[in-house]
């Protein structure tokens, strides 16, 4: 069964163009929390909240400032992450992220085990 992800701006229900849609789909696989990401080419702003910072949130180019203001108002006293200033990265992937994903970094108890055990 095929699945299509639908992204909408938190403030105006706008949807991204096809290239930005692909970029937003790639941000889902990022292992991050409390992190802003730019989704190009339309420059949508993605907030990887998770945990104390709430769910991931998306804003179209016209509402980027509204999203940061909202996050700073609601989560600004929890930590410094909502106060991060631009420019924002387009990806937080690194070799460490790839290794974490390979050993199940996205789930509390991966079905395939905990990866290689160092003795």
ABEGO torsion letter per residue (X at the ends): XBBBBBBBBAAAGBBBBAAAAAAAAAAAABBBBGBBBBBOAAGBBBBBBEEAAEBBBBBBAAAAAAAAAAAAAAAAAABAAAABBOBBBABABBAAAAAAAAAGAABABBAAEAEBBBX
